[in-house]
């Protein structure tokens, strides 16, 4: 079967969307579609009609037609089977069979069409696989928002801490009869109003006066106008830096890991490849894996158009059964036969100076043996106290986990826990009621570890336990082996980086 084009058109032959699978001019496809309604007036009750050069295979969709244009030499039975699959794809994305709805979902439909047919030949896929392949979306916007919120939150926490120190220094100076540091030359009424405004803008904690310096000296006694929280944070941090104070970022586990994934490699060649994987894991407190998903992508960035016509060699050592999907412009046959990523049209180069996703993969399982890291949390009630034992075990021994952070929630209002034993380091966050257990590295040399502590509470108070880490090894064990030029097949110098990070990892 050679499928020339797939289109959704109205009864007058006007194309609403059309996807060509072979080289064909726009005037050619428009002419073929315009001729289709005229051929329908023969009174025949078939679902296909032929001309001297092509065959039209169609199916009515209320006021529209799902139309395939094939060569006359194609197998009509295969054509009809393909047509039924195309007709089933339309309702997956469109709530109504109307022109406006088809236009709104045009890109989603075209992406789905590309999964059904490649280079004019039917792919061996079903509706469920098409839905799975097209659901994988990008997370760049989520990463940016998370990083921005983390920066604002850390700056605000630093502001509160410094404001408390300055207030305490002011009280100590007043007790000693010394002029308060940093408050000279400004009216007390101005400072009072500024402190009150800043106190109203913070969280409901015991009063913590803020230190705000006006932008320029003024004899009018007016206070500085506070506009927004973000502006307060930025201005306060600038004030601290101008006074010689060092403002460091806090230790926020998950957003910090996301920020690291957004950091580019220190050195990048003209051809740079990035292997990125995102983990979503939900496990039960009594054992068993509820769900685990791994989404991976290889992005290619080329800095010079002279090196844009290349092939990228991939080594897939995966034994778990992941689902691979190439970009629509990538030659699927070349990738299937040689594990090389190249343009479908070898004469065309890859885009320059932009990150291009060339290969995606997805893995989903409920088998506990596939978890990178298992966490067992055992709270035992002992009178009014709870003795809690937390253990970890590295399941995937080929991986090396860096900056591991295990966060255990604690009951509020009972004070700090008494830690009896701990592999690694721990820190109690009294404001958020969380016990942070951190380990710089977990690998084959320390694949087991534990922590024991006691605190007042109930066993349900210590869940969900959340985990965060980074790894420079791919979970699905996919590597970049080589990059060769299409012209001459000589090797091209390239750089690569691998990052596997956690989007969500909880024991509930």
C-alpha positions in Angstrom: 0.0 0.0 0.0 1.2 3.5 -0.9 -0.8 6.2 0.8 -0.4 9.5 -0.8 -2.4 11.7 1.6 -5.0 11.7 4.4 -7.5 14.5 4.7 -10.6 15.7 6.4 -12.8 17.6 3.9 -16.3 18.9 3.7 -18.9 17.8 1.1 -17.7 20.5 -1.4 -14.2 19.1 -1.4 -12.6 21.9 0.7 -9.7 20.6 2.8 -10.0 21.3 6.5 -6.7 19.5 7.3 -4.5 17.4 5.0 -1.4 15.5 5.6 0.8 14.4 2.6 3.0 11.4 3.1 5.0 11.7 -0.2 6.4 14.7 -2.0 3.4 16.5 -3.5 2.7 20.1 -4.3 -0.1 22.1 -2.7 -1.9 22.7 -6.0 -1.8 19.0 -6.7 -3.5 18.0 -3.5 -6.0 20.8 -3.7 -6.9 19.6 -7.2 -7.4 16.0 -6.1 -9.6 17.1 -3.2 -11.7 19.4 -5.4 -12.3 16.6 -7.8 -13.5 14.2 -5.1 -17.2 15.5 -4.7 -17.7 15.4 -8.5 -16.8 11.7 -8.6 -19.3 11.1 -5.8 -22.3 12.0 -8.1 -22.2 8.7 -10.0 -24.9 7.1 -7.7 -22.7 4.2 -6.6 -22.9 2.9 -3.1 -19.2 2.1 -2.6 -16.7 3.6 0.0 -14.1 4.1 -2.7 -13.9 5.6 -6.1 -11.1 5.5 -8.7 -9.7 7.7 -11.4 -7.0 7.0 -14.0 -4.2 7.8 -11.5 -5.5 7.5 -7.9 -8.0 5.9 -5.7 -10.2 7.7 -3.2 -11.1 5.7 0.0 -13.5 7.6 2.2 -15.9 7.4 5.2 -18.6 9.9 6.1 -18.2 11.7 9.4 -21.6 13.4 9.7 -21.2 16.5 7.5 -17.5 15.7 6.7 -15.5 13.0 5.0 -12.4 11.2 6.2 -10.6 10.7 2.9 -7.5 8.7 2.0 -5.8 9.1 -1.4 -3.8 6.1 -2.5 -2.3 4.7 -5.7 -4.4 2.3 -7.7 -1.9 -0.5 -7.1 -2.5 -0.5 -3.3 -4.4 -3.2 -1.6 -8.0 -2.1 -1.1 -8.5 -4.3 2.0 -5.5 -2.7 3.7 -6.8 0.7 2.6 -10.1 0.1 4.3 -8.5 -1.1 7.5 -6.3 2.0 7.6 -9.3 4.2 6.9 -11.1 2.7 9.9 -8.2 3.5 12.1 -8.0 7.1 10.9 -11.8 7.5 11.5 -11.4 6.2 15.1 -8.6 8.7 15.7 -10.8 11.8 15.0 -13.2 11.4 17.9 -10.2 10.9 20.3 -9.4 14.6 19.9 -12.6 16.2 18.6 -15.8 16.4 20.7 -17.9 17.2 17.7 -17.5 16.5 14.0 -17.5 20.1 13.0 -15.0 22.2 11.0 -14.2 24.5 13.9 -13.4 21.6 16.2 -11.2 19.9 13.5 -9.3 23.2 13.0 -8.8 23.7 16.8 -7.3 20.2 17.1 -5.4 20.2 13.8 -1.9 19.8 15.2 -2.9 17.0 17.5 -4.6 15.2 14.6 -1.6 15.6 12.3 0.7 14.2 15.0 -1.6 11.2 15.3 -1.7 10.8 11.5 2.1 10.7 11.5 2.0 7.8 13.9 -0.3 5.8 11.6 1.6 6.3 8.3 5.3 6.9 7.6 6.6 7.5 4.0 3.3 6.3 2.6 3.3 2.9 4.4 1.1 1.9 7.3 2.8 1.5 10.7 1.9 -1.4 12.9 0.1 0.6 15.6 -3.3 0.5 17.3 -5.4 3.3 18.8 -4.0 2.8 22.4 -0.4 3.0 21.1 -1.2 6.2 19.2 -2.7 7.8 22.3 0.4 6.8 24.4 2.9 8.1 21.8 1.2 11.5 21.5 0.6 12.1 25.2 4.2 12.7 26.2 4.5 16.5 26.7 7.3 18.8 27.6 8.0 20.0 31.1 10.2 23.0 30.5 7.5 25.5 31.6 6.9 23.6 34.9 10.7 23.6 35.5 10.9 27.4 35.0 8.0 28.1 37.3 9.4 25.8 40.0 12.8 27.4 39.8 11.3 30.9 40.0 9.1 30.1 43.0 12.0 28.5 44.8 14.2 31.6 44.3 11.4 33.8 45.7 10.7 31.6 48.7 14.4 31.2 49.6 15.0 35.0 49.4 11.9 35.6 51.6 13.2 33.1 54.2 16.6 34.8 54.2 14.9 38.2 54.6 12.9 37.0 57.7 16.1 35.6 59.2 18.1 38.7 58.7 15.3 40.9 59.9 15.1 39.0 63.1 18.9 39.3 63.6 18.7 43.1 63.0 15.8 43.5 65.4 17.7 41.5 68.1 20.8 43.7 67.6 18.7 46.8 67.9 17.2 45.6 71.2 20.7 44.7 72.6 22.0 48.1 71.6 19.1 49.9 73.3 19.8 48.0 76.5 23.4 49.1 76.4 22.5 52.7 75.6 24.2 52.6 72.2 22.6 54.1 69.1 21.0 51.3 66.9 23.2 50.3 64.0 21.9 51.0 60.6 19.0 53.3 61.7 20.7 56.7 61.9 19.7 59.7 59.9 16.0 58.7 59.3 12.9 59.6 61.2 11.5 57.2 63.7 7.9 57.7 62.4 9.1 56.7 59.0 10.7 53.5 60.3 7.7 52.6 62.3 5.4 52.8 59.3 7.8 50.8 57.2 8.1 48.1 59.9 4.3 47.9 60.2 3.9 47.5 56.5 6.5 44.8 56.3 5.0 42.9 59.2 1.6 42.9 57.5 3.2 41.4 54.4 4.7 38.4 56.0 3.3 35.1 57.4 1.4 35.1 60.7 4.4 34.5 63.0 5.5 36.5 66.1 6.2 40.1 65.0 9.5 40.4 63.1 10.3 44.1 62.2 11.9 44.5 58.9 14.9 46.7 58.0 14.1 48.9 55.0 16.3 51.7 53.8 14.7 54.5 51.6 16.1 54.8 48.1 17.5 58.2 48.7 17.8 60.6 51.8 14.8 62.8 52.2 13.8 65.3 54.8 10.1 64.9 54.3 9.9 61.9 56.7 7.8 59.8 54.2 8.2 56.1 54.4 9.3 54.0 51.4 6.4 52.6 49.4 6.2 48.8 49.4 4.7 47.6 46.1 4.7 43.8 46.0 6.1 40.9 47.9 8.5 40.0 45.1 9.8 43.6 45.1 10.3 43.5 48.9 12.3 40.3 48.6 14.5 41.5 45.7 15.1 44.9 47.4 15.9 43.4 50.7 18.4 41.0 49.2 20.1 43.8 47.4 20.3 45.8 50.7 22.0 42.8 52.4 24.5 42.4 49.5 25.3 46.1 49.6 26.1 45.8 53.3 28.6 43.0 52.6 26.3 40.2 53.7 26.4 36.9 51.8 23.0 35.7 50.7 23.1 32.0 49.9 20.3 29.8 48.6 18.5 27.5 51.0 18.4 23.7 50.8 15.2 23.1 49.1 15.3 19.5 47.9 13.0 19.0 44.8 13.2 22.5 43.3 16.9 22.5 43.7 17.2 19.3 41.8 15.0 20.8 39.0 17.2 23.8 38.9 20.3 21.6 38.4 18.6 19.9 35.5 18.1 23.2 33.8 21.8 24.1 34.1 23.7 23.7 30.9 26.9 21.6 30.7 30.1 23.5 31.5 31.6 22.7 28.1 29.6 22.1 25.0 30.9 21.2 21.5 29.3 22.4 18.3 27.1 19.3 18.4 25.7 18.7 21.9 23.3 16.0 23.0 21.4 15.8 26.3 19.8 12.6 27.7 17.1 13.6 30.2 14.8 11.3 32.2 12.0 12.2 34.6 10.7 9.8 37.3 7.3 9.6 38.8 6.9 7.0 41.5 4.2 6.2 44.0 4.7 3.3 46.4 2.7 1.9 49.3 3.9 2.2 52.9 3.2 -1.6 53.4 5.2 -2.5 50.3 4.3 -2.8 46.7 4.5 -0.3 43.8 1.3 1.6 43.0 2.7 3.2 39.8 6.0 4.1 38.2 6.5 6.1 35.1 9.8 7.2 33.4 9.7 9.8 30.6 12.9 10.3 28.7 14.0 12.5 25.8 17.2 13.1 23.8 17.6 16.7 22.7 20.1 17.8 20.0 21.6 21.3 19.8 23.9 22.3 16.9 25.8 25.5 17.0 27.1 25.6 13.4 25.1 24.9 10.2 28.2 23.3 8.7 27.7 20.4 11.2 23.9 20.1 10.8 23.8 17.2 8.4 24.7 14.4 10.8 23.6 11.0 12.1 23.6 10.2 15.8 24.4 6.6 16.9 22.4 5.3 19.9 23.2 2.3 22.1 20.0 0.9 23.7 20.9 -1.4 26.5 17.4 -1.5 27.9 16.0 -4.8 29.1 12.8 -3.4 30.7 10.8 -3.0 27.6 10.5 0.8 27.1 8.5 2.4 24.3 10.5 4.4 21.9 9.2 7.2 19.7 11.2 9.2 17.1 10.5 12.7 15.9 8.2 12.8 12.8 11.1 14.3 10.8 13.5 11.5 11.8 14.0 8.4 9.6 12.2 5.6 11.5 13.5 2.9 9.2 17.1 4.0 9.6 16.6 4.1 13.4 15.0 0.7 13.5 17.7 -1.0 11.3 20.9 0.8 12.5 19.9 2.6 15.8 21.0 5.9 14.1 19.0 9.1 14.3 19.0 11.0 11.0 16.7 13.2 9.0 14.0 11.5 7.0 15.0 13.6 4.1 18.8 13.2 4.1 19.3 16.3 2.0 17.9 18.5 4.8 20.0 19.5 7.9 18.9 19.5 11.5 17.8 22.9 12.9 20.6 25.1 14.2 20.9 27.0 17.6 17.8 25.4 19.1 17.2 22.3 21.3 15.4 19.7 19.2 13.9 16.6 20.7 14.8 13.7 18.4 13.9 10.7 20.5 11.4 10.1 23.3 10.8 7.0 25.4 8.3 6.0 28.1 8.3 3.2 30.7 5.5 2.3 33.0 5.3 -0.5 35.5 3.9 -1.7 38.9 6.7 -4.2 39.5 8.5 -3.2 42.7 11.8 -4.7 41.5 12.1 -1.9 38.9 12.2 0.9 41.6 15.5 2.7 41.7 15.4 3.1 45.5 13.0 1.4 48.0 12.1 3.1 51.2 10.7 1.3 54.3 9.3 3.5 57.1 8.3 1.5 60.2 6.7 3.6 63.0 6.1 1.6 66.2 3.9 3.1 69.0 5.5 2.9 72.5 3.2 4.6 75.0 2.9 8.2 74.0 6.0 8.0 71.8 6.6 6.6 68.3 9.9 4.8 67.5 10.4 5.3 63.8 12.9 3.2 61.7 13.5 4.3 58.1 15.6 2.2 55.7 16.6 2.6 52.1 17.9 0.0 49.6 19.3 0.7 46.1 17.5 -1.6 43.7 19.2 -0.6 40.4 22.8 -1.2 41.3 24.1 0.2 38.0 22.9 3.7 39.0 24.6 6.2 41.2 22.2 8.5 43.0 23.6 12.0 44.0 22.2 14.6 46.4 19.7 12.2 47.9 17.1 13.8 50.1 14.5 11.8 52.1 11.9 14.0 53.7 9.8 12.5 56.6 6.9 14.6 57.8 6.6 15.0 61.6 3.6 15.8 63.9 3.3 19.5 64.8 3.7 21.0 68.3 5.7 18.1 69.8 9.3 19.5 69.5 12.3 18.0 67.7 12.8 14.3 67.3 15.5 12.4 69.1 17.7 10.7 66.5 19.4 7.6 67.8 21.1 6.4 64.6 21.6 7.9 61.2 23.6 7.0 58.1 24.4 10.3 56.5 23.2 13.7 57.8 19.9 15.0 59.1 18.2 18.3 59.7 15.0 19.2 61.5 12.9 21.9 59.9 10.7 23.1 62.8 8.8 25.6 60.6 7.6 22.9 58.1 7.7 20.0 60.6 9.9 17.9 58.3 13.0 15.7 59.1 15.4 16.0 56.2 17.6 13.0 55.8 20.4 13.7 53.2 23.0 11.5 51.7 25.5 12.9 49.1 25.8 9.6 47.2 24.1 6.2 47.1 25.8 3.6 45.0 26.8 0.0 45.1 29.2 0.7 48.0 26.5 1.9 50.3 23.3 0.6 48.8 21.7 0.1 52.3 21.2 2.6 55.1 18.9 3.4 58.0 17.8 6.1 60.4 16.1 5.7 63.8 14.4 8.4 65.8 11.8 8.8 68.5 9.0 11.5 68.8 5.5 11.9 70.1 3.0 11.0 67.4 0.8 8.5 65.6 2.1 6.2 62.8 0.0 8.0 60.2 1.9 11.3 61.0 5.0 10.1 59.2 3.6 9.7 55.7 3.9 10.5 52.9 7.6 10.1 52.7 9.1 12.0 49.7 12.4 11.2 48.0 14.5 13.3 45.7 17.8 12.7 43.9 19.8 13.2 40.7 21.7 10.7 38.6 24.2 11.0 35.8 23.3 7.5 34.6 20.2 6.8 32.4 17.7 4.7 34.2 16.7 3.0 30.9 20.4 2.7 30.0 20.3 4.6 26.7 23.7 6.1 25.6 25.1 8.3 22.8 27.7 6.2 21.0 28.8 8.4 18.0 28.0 11.2 15.7 28.9 10.9 12.0 28.5 13.3 9.1 26.1 12.3 6.4 28.6 13.6 3.8 31.5 11.2 3.8 30.4 9.3 7.0 33.4 10.7 9.0 33.1 11.2 12.8 32.0 14.6 14.2 33.2 15.9 17.6 30.4 16.1 20.0 29.6 16.5 23.7 26.9 14.9 25.8 25.3 14.9 29.2 23.0 12.6 31.0 20.6 13.6 33.9 17.9 11.5 35.5 15.9 13.4 38.1 12.7 13.0 40.2 9.5 14.7 39.4 7.5 12.9 42.2 8.7 10.1 44.4 6.4 9.3 47.3 5.7 6.5 49.8 2.1 7.0 50.8 
